[in-house]
Amino acid sequence: MQSTPQQGTHLKVNLEFLHTVCDGDENFIRSIIQTFVEDAPHILQRLILHAKNSNWTEAGLAAHQLKPSLQFIGLDDTLSNVKKIERCCQEPSEVDTIPDLVVSVTQDISQAVNELQHHLA
């Protein structure tokens, strides 16, 4: 169940960690992937909305909620950016960096959802 990159893009999803923690249980792996595909876009929309409205507490909570699933799906760079968003939401002097990070995270998660939907098909 390894992800393959679409032409012109680089691989975002790495399911190696997921396979390890699930001990190769394909049904459990599929369940976690399905949950990510269904839930991540909704959490991401909350992050976008709260960041746009400068509601840093709620944006930070949405970022925090994304972290476990990003680790399971192997989106390490995206996870790093989400951690930065969460940290910046707690520091008023850092909030100016959040919009660019949100754009990057949005692109990464959108691509990952697309890749993982192919796994589920």
C-alpha positions as CSV (number, residue, x, y, z in Angstrom):
1,M,0.0,0.0,0.0
2,Q,2.9,2.4,-0.7
3,S,1.9,5.7,-2.2
4,T,3.1,6.6,-5.7
5,P,3.6,10.2,-6.8
6,Q,1.5,11.7,-9.5
7,Q,3.4,12.9,-12.5
8,G,5.0,16.3,-11.8
9,T,4.6,16.1,-8.1
10,H,6.8,14.7,-5.4
11,L,5.7,12.1,-2.9
12,K,4.0,13.5,0.1
13,V,2.6,10.4,1.8
14,N,4.8,7.8,3.5
15,L,2.9,5.0,5.1
16,E,5.9,3.2,6.5
17,F,5.2,4.4,10.1
18,L,1.5,3.4,9.8
19,H,2.4,-0.1,8.6
20,T,4.8,-0.4,11.6
21,V,2.3,0.7,14.3
22,C,-0.5,-1.3,12.7
23,D,1.7,-4.4,12.5
24,G,0.6,-4.8,8.9
25,D,-3.1,-5.1,9.7
26,E,-4.5,-3.9,6.3
27,N,-8.0,-3.3,7.7
28,F,-6.7,-1.1,10.5
29,I,-4.4,0.7,8.0
30,R,-7.3,1.3,5.7
31,S,-9.5,2.6,8.6
32,I,-6.8,5.1,9.6
33,I,-6.4,6.3,6.0
34,Q,-10.2,6.6,5.6
35,T,-10.4,8.6,8.8
36,F,-7.7,11.0,7.6
37,V,-9.4,11.4,4.2
38,E,-12.7,12.2,5.8
39,D,-11.5,14.3,8.8
40,A,-8.4,16.2,7.8
41,P,-10.2,18.5,5.2
42,H,-12.7,19.5,7.8
43,I,-10.1,20.3,10.5
44,L,-8.1,22.1,7.8
45,Q,-11.1,24.3,7.0
46,R,-11.4,25.2,10.6
47,L,-7.7,26.1,10.7
48,I,-8.1,28.3,7.6
49,L,-11.2,30.0,8.9
50,H,-9.7,30.7,12.4
51,A,-6.4,31.9,10.9
52,K,-8.3,34.2,8.5
53,N,-10.3,35.6,11.4
54,S,-7.2,36.0,13.6
55,N,-8.7,33.7,16.2
56,W,-5.4,32.3,17.2
57,T,-6.6,30.1,20.1
58,E,-9.0,28.2,17.8
59,A,-6.4,28.1,15.0
60,G,-3.9,26.6,17.4
61,L,-6.4,24.0,18.6
62,A,-7.2,23.0,14.9
63,A,-3.4,22.7,14.2
64,H,-3.0,20.6,17.3
65,Q,-5.8,18.3,16.2
66,L,-4.1,17.6,12.9
67,K,-0.8,16.5,14.4
68,P,-1.4,12.8,15.2
69,S,-2.9,12.0,11.8
70,L,-0.1,13.7,10.0
71,Q,2.4,11.6,11.9
72,F,0.5,8.4,11.0
73,I,0.3,9.3,7.3
74,G,4.0,10.2,7.2
75,L,3.7,13.9,6.3
76,D,6.7,14.9,8.2
77,D,7.3,18.3,6.6
78,T,3.6,19.2,7.0
79,L,3.7,18.0,10.6
80,S,6.6,20.4,11.2
81,N,4.7,23.3,9.7
82,V,1.6,22.4,11.7
83,K,3.7,22.4,14.9
84,K,5.0,25.9,13.9
85,I,1.5,27.1,13.4
86,E,0.5,25.8,16.8
87,R,3.5,27.5,18.4
88,C,3.0,30.8,16.5
89,C,-0.6,30.9,17.6
90,Q,0.6,31.1,21.2
91,E,3.1,34.0,20.4
92,P,1.5,37.3,19.3
93,S,4.8,38.4,17.8
94,E,4.8,35.3,15.5
95,V,1.3,35.4,14.0
96,D,2.5,37.1,10.8
97,T,4.1,33.8,9.8
98,I,0.9,31.8,10.1
99,P,-0.8,32.7,6.7
100,D,2.1,31.4,4.6
101,L,2.3,28.2,6.8
102,V,-1.4,27.6,6.4
103,V,-1.1,27.9,2.6
104,S,1.7,25.3,2.6
105,V,-0.2,23.0,4.9
106,T,-3.4,23.3,2.8
107,Q,-1.5,22.3,-0.3
108,D,0.2,19.4,1.3
109,I,-3.0,18.0,2.9
110,S,-5.0,18.4,-0.3
111,Q,-2.4,16.5,-2.2
112,A,-2.2,13.8,0.5
113,V,-6.0,13.4,0.6
114,N,-5.9,13.0,-3.2
115,E,-3.1,10.4,-3.0
116,L,-4.8,8.4,-0.3
117,Q,-8.2,8.4,-2.0
118,H,-6.4,6.5,-4.8
119,H,-5.4,3.9,-2.2
120,L,-9.0,3.5,-1.1
121,A,-10.4,3.1,-4.6
